[in-house]
Amino acid sequence: MQIKNIQRYIGADVSKDRVKDDFYATPQYAVEALLQQETFYGNIWECACGDGAISKILKQNNYDVYSSDLIDYGYGDTGTDFLLTNRKADNIITNPPFKLANEFTLKAFDMTKNKIAMFHKLSYLEGAKRQEQIFSKKYLKNVYVFSKRVSFIHKEKKGSGMLAFAWFVYDMQYQGLPTLNWI
């Protein structure tokens, strides 16, 4: 029993009940928390838009947003594989599939000129490969850690999730060490 709890804690799909295609819609309060910390200039591409959870909040805040996803969840342009496209944007804000987090971040470096905001597990900070491929580029400017756990079950309920999450904000004009903040 202890092993399964540990596996579940780190994100393993022990009971095979993980959501298909890693679709976990970002709660509204998580997007609003990002927008309280960061301003984005120019257009924004939400490249894993799912059901539009992030895009809708961005549009409500008067951002020019293009939304796409490989899978059709009823929102945005569907059938668009972010990892295979050459579309450019001023900014990218997304909650990528967990299993493709590295690939999405690296691709975003080539697809935008301003900022990238990725919603990741806090454990994304770990890993020699990530350090070498992503963090060594020194684009990571801010990490906004949620002081309460984000829940994907109850969209409006703050906290009570099993994993710690953060917004990782990269600035393509930045070269330095990141600042860690709590939201």
C-alpha positions in Angstrom: 0.0 0.0 0.0 2.8 2.4 0.8 4.5 1.9 -2.6 1.2 2.7 -4.5 0.7 5.9 -2.4 4.2 7.0 -3.3 3.8 6.2 -6.9 0.5 8.1 -7.0 2.1 11.1 -5.3 4.8 11.4 -8.0 2.2 11.2 -10.7 2.3 7.5 -11.7 -1.0 6.1 -13.0 -1.2 3.3 -10.5 -4.9 2.6 -10.8 -5.0 3.3 -14.5 -7.5 6.2 -13.9 -5.4 8.9 -15.3 -7.2 11.2 -17.7 -6.8 10.3 -21.4 -4.1 12.3 -23.2 -3.2 14.1 -20.0 -6.1 16.5 -20.3 -6.3 18.4 -17.0 -8.1 21.8 -17.5 -6.4 24.6 -15.7 -8.6 26.1 -13.0 -9.6 29.7 -13.5 -8.0 30.9 -10.3 -4.6 29.5 -11.5 -4.7 31.6 -14.7 -5.8 34.7 -12.8 -2.9 34.2 -10.4 -0.5 34.3 -13.3 -2.1 37.4 -14.8 -1.7 39.2 -11.4 2.0 38.6 -11.7 2.8 39.0 -15.4 1.8 41.2 -18.3 2.1 40.0 -21.8 2.7 42.2 -24.8 1.6 41.2 -28.3 -0.4 38.1 -29.2 -0.6 34.9 -27.3 -0.8 31.3 -28.5 -2.4 28.8 -26.2 -1.1 25.7 -28.0 -2.7 23.0 -25.8 -6.0 24.8 -25.3 -8.2 21.8 -24.4 -11.6 23.1 -23.5 -10.4 26.8 -23.6 -9.8 27.1 -19.8 -6.7 29.4 -20.2 -7.8 31.0 -23.5 -11.1 32.2 -22.1 -9.5 33.9 -19.1 -6.9 35.5 -21.4 -9.6 36.9 -23.7 -11.6 38.2 -20.7 -8.5 40.2 -19.9 -8.4 41.6 -23.4 -5.5 39.6 -24.8 -5.3 38.6 -28.5 -5.3 34.8 -28.2 -5.0 32.1 -30.8 -6.0 28.7 -29.4 -5.2 25.3 -30.8 -4.9 21.7 -29.7 -4.1 18.3 -31.3 -7.2 16.8 -29.7 -10.7 18.1 -30.2 -12.1 19.2 -26.8 -14.6 21.6 -28.3 -12.5 24.7 -28.4 -10.0 26.3 -30.7 -8.4 25.0 -33.9 -8.1 21.2 -33.5 -5.7 18.8 -35.2 -2.8 21.2 -34.7 0.3 19.4 -33.4 2.3 22.1 -31.6 5.4 20.0 -31.8 5.2 19.8 -35.6 4.0 23.3 -36.5 6.1 26.4 -37.5 3.5 29.0 -36.3 5.1 31.9 -34.4 3.6 34.0 -31.7 4.7 36.9 -29.5 3.9 34.8 -26.4 2.9 31.3 -25.5 0.9 30.4 -22.4 -0.2 26.8 -21.9 -0.6 23.8 -19.6 1.1 21.2 -21.7 0.5 17.5 -21.4 2.7 16.4 -18.5 4.4 13.7 -20.5 5.5 16.2 -23.1 6.5 19.1 -20.9 10.1 19.2 -22.0 9.2 18.9 -25.7 6.7 21.7 -25.4 9.1 24.0 -23.6 11.9 23.4 -26.1 9.6 24.0 -29.0 8.2 27.2 -27.5 11.7 28.6 -27.3 11.8 28.5 -31.1 8.2 29.7 -31.6 8.1 32.9 -29.6 10.0 36.1 -29.2 8.7 37.5 -25.9 7.4 35.3 -23.0 6.5 31.7 -22.4 4.4 30.7 -19.4 4.1 27.0 -18.8 2.0 25.4 -16.0 4.1 22.5 -14.7 4.4 20.3 -11.6 6.9 21.9 -9.2 9.1 18.9 -9.6 9.8 20.1 -13.2 12.7 22.0 -11.5 14.5 18.7 -11.1 16.4 16.7 -13.7 19.8 16.7 -15.2 18.4 16.5 -18.8 16.1 19.5 -18.1 19.0 21.4 -16.6 21.1 20.8 -19.6 18.4 21.3 -22.3 16.2 24.0 -20.8 17.4 25.8 -17.7 21.0 26.2 -18.9 19.7 28.6 -21.5 18.9 31.0 -18.7 15.5 32.2 -20.2 13.6 31.1 -17.0 12.9 34.4 -15.3 10.2 33.6 -12.7 8.7 30.6 -11.0 5.4 31.2 -9.3 4.7 28.4 -6.9 1.1 27.9 -5.6 1.2 28.1 -1.9 -2.0 25.9 -1.8 -2.2 22.8 -3.9 -4.1 23.2 -7.2 -7.1 21.0 -7.6 -8.1 19.7 -11.1 -11.2 18.0 -9.7 -13.0 21.0 -8.4 -12.1 23.9 -10.7 -13.1 26.6 -8.3 -11.8 25.0 -5.1 -8.3 26.2 -4.2 -6.0 23.7 -2.8 -6.5 20.0 -1.9 -4.6 18.6 -4.9 -2.0 15.9 -4.5 0.9 17.6 -6.4 2.5 21.0 -6.1 2.3 23.2 -9.3 3.9 26.4 -10.5 3.9 28.8 -13.4 7.3 28.7 -15.1 7.7 32.0 -17.0 10.5 32.3 -19.6 11.5 35.6 -21.1 13.4 35.2 -24.4 15.2 38.5 -23.7 16.4 37.4 -20.3 19.7 35.9 -19.3 20.1 35.1 -15.7 18.9 33.1 -12.7 15.1 32.8 -12.0 13.2 34.5 -9.2 11.1 32.3 -7.0 7.8 33.7 -5.8 4.6 32.3 -4.1 1.1 32.9 -5.3 
